Amino acid sequence: LACDMQFTVFVPPETRRAPLLWWLSGLTCTPENFTVKAGAYRQAAARGLAVVAPDTSPRGPQVPDSERYDLGQGAGFYVDATVEPWSRHYRMYSYISDELNELVCREFPVDAGAQGISGHSMGGHGALVLGLRNPRRYRSLSAFAPIVAPSRVPWGQQAFGAYLGEDRDAWARYDATELMQAAGDRSAAAPILVDQGEADEFLTEQLRPGLFAAACDRVGQPLELRYQPGYDHSYFFVSTFIAEHIDHHARLLRS
């Protein structure tokens, strides 16, 4: 069944192949949220990074949806759904890691061997999961206000139950905290940068970054978790610190 998948690509003004940064957006977002609100492209141009911003789910009249903002179109959670009716279209993990990656690397002047990934909220969850499961592809990793332990919070429990059913082993494959806990020694891994607003209304119930920090500590993963006083969950938060995240990725991808 046909569906609509959109994405945006920014290519810096240079002729050689550029390192590639993926940006995954959060609940209810389209690629335009990042493109219009983040203010990222000036710094990306200065650092010579290409940026790809995919959509957050498949869309279209034949794509299953729900009346909730946090399930269905706009809320793909970057998993490959296994339960009907979602499994017919909601294959966001494979779409990002395989299909769209192949397309972008073939059609645009980017360096397929120098890729990083970042995102916000649900997209931060997706970035952490994709980065941890594909360390050879994504050499740099960061996130803004990510859902770090979806198996333990209402947003993730609802989405995983709908998309993946009751198989908790399947849930763990899309849970950054669970993936980190099972990773073994990561003391030699590249550092991960996470920014979290202290005034974020979802901090305590849905985000819980301390769980991820504890898992990183147990396996020796270098993590810079920065709590930013006064900032909420909005794109004002993202736009304030996006340049520092782009610098983080540029340093690692150009090393």
N, C-alpha and C positions, 0 to 999 in steps of 0.2 A: 504494500500500500504506500502511495506517495506521501511524502511529508516535506516540510520546508525547513532547511538548515541554512542559516546565515552566519557569516563571520566577517570581521574586518581585519585588514592587514595594513600595517604601517611599515614602510621601508625607508631607511635613512638615506639622505642624499649623498650616496657614495657608490662607486661602481663595483667594488669587490663584494663578495658574499658576506653578509652581516650575521653575527650571532643572533639567535632567535629567542625571544622571551614570550612565553605564553601567559595570557591573563584569563583567569576563569572568574566569572561574575557570580553574584549571589542570587538568592530567591527573588523572583519576579522580574529580574533584569533581562535585558537584551544586550547585544554588543554595544549599543549606543550609550548605555550608562557609563561604561569606561571611556569610550571614545570622546564623549562630550564633557563628562564631569571630572575625570581624573587629572587632567592637565599633564599627561605623561609624555607627550610626543616631543616637546622641546628638549627635555632631558634625554629621551631616547635618541633623538637626532644628534645631540652633542656627544653622546657616548657610543654612537654608531650601532645601536641595537634595532633590529626589526622586532615588531610586536604584533602578535596575533591574538584577537579577542573573539572566541567562538560564542555562540548563543548558549543559553542555559538548558535548553531542551529542544526536542523536535517540536514543530508546530504545524498547524493546518487543521482543516475541518474533519479529517479522518484520523487525527491523532487523539488518543484518549486524554481526558482532562478530568478535573474535579472542581468542585465549588470552593475548595480551599486554596489559599495563596501558596501554601507550602507543600502541595502535592499536585502533580500533573504538569501542564505546560508552564514553563518558567521555573520549574522545580525538579530538574532531572537528577540532581544529587550526584552526577558523574559516576553512576553505576551502570552495569549491564543488567537490566531487569530480567528476571527469570519467571515471573508470575504474570499470567494473563490478567487484563488486556495489555499491560504495560510492556511486556516482552516483545511485542511486535514492532515497537518503535524506540523504546527508551533504552538505547545502547550507547550511552554517552561516554563511558570509559573507553570502549573500543573505538568510538568515533574520534575522540580526541587523540588517543595514543597511536592509532593505526591509520584510519582512513584520512582524516584531515591532515595529520602529520605528513603522510606521503604526498598528498596533494600540494600542500604549502611548500614542501622542500623541492618538489618537482617544478612548480610553476613560478616561484619567486626567488630572487637572488639572496638566499639565506644559506648559512653554514649548518648543515644537518648534524654536524659533529659538535656543535657548541650551542646547546639548548638549555634554557632555564624555564622555570614555571612559578607563577605566583597567582594569588587570587584573594577574594574578599568574602568572608562569611561562608556560605555554602561553597563558594568558589575557592576559599582558603582550604576548606576540607578537601575539595577535589585536587588542589595543587599538592597538598601534603601527601595524599594517597598516591597520586600518579608519580610524584617525585620519589617516594619511598619504594614503590614497586618497580620503578624503572630507573635505577640510579645511573646506569650507563648512558641513558638517553638525556636525562635532565641533570646537568652538572651543577646547577644552582637552584636554590629553593627558598621561597619566602611566602609570607601570608599576612593578611590584615584580618584581625578578629575572626579567626577560623573556627569552625565547628570541629574541635579536635577529637572528640570522643562521641561520635553520633550514636553508638550503641547504648549510651548511658543518658541521653538527653531526649526530650520530647520530639524535637524536629527530626532527629535521626531515627528514633524508634518508629515513628509513624511512617516515614519514607521507606525505611528498610523493610518494615513489615509488609508494606504494599508491594514494593518492587521485588523483594527477595524472599518473601515468605518468612517462615519461622526458623530457618536454618541459621543458627548463630555462627557457625563456621563461615558461612557466606557473608554475614555481616562483618566479621572480623577482617575480611579481605579488603573492606572499604572503610576501615576505622584506623586513623593515623596513630592513635595511642596504642591500639592493639598491635599494629604493624611494628611500631617502634619497640614495644616490649619484647617482641619475638625476634628482633633483628640481630641479636648477638652484639659483639663489640663493635661500636661505631666511633671509636675515639679518633680514627684517622679520616672520618668523613668530613666533607665540607660543612662549614657552619650554616645553620638555618636561622633566618631572621624573621621574627614575628612581632608585629605591633598590635597592641590591644588598648582601646580606649577605656579609661577607668570609669567614665560615665556612661558606658554602653549599657542600654537597658536589657540586653540579652546576656550579659556577662555571666551572671551567677547560674541561671537556669539552663541556657542553651550552649554556651561556649566553653567555659571551664578550662581555660588554658593551663591551669596548674596541673591537670592530669597529664597533659602532654609533656610539660616540663619535667615532671617526676619520672616519666618513662624515659625521656632523654637522659636524665641524670643516671638512671640505672644502667644504661648501655654505653655511657660515655659520649653521647652525641653532642657536639658543640652546638649550643642554642643561645641566641640573643633574643630573649623575650623582654620587650620594652612595654611597660604600662605607661600610657600617655594620659596625664591628668587632664580632666575637663573634656575629653573627646568622647563622642557617642559613636553610633554604628554607621553614620552617614558617609557620603562621598566627600564631605568636607574633611573628614578624618583621613580618607585615602589621599586626597589631593595634597594635604599638608606634608605627608611623608613619602609620597610616591617617588620623588627624586632620590631619596636615600635608598629605596629598594632597587631602583634602576642601577644606581652605583654599585650596590651589593652584587647584583647579577653581572654587571659589566666586569668587575674585578675578577670574578670567578671564571667567567666565560672567556676572558681574554688572557688568562694566566697560562 
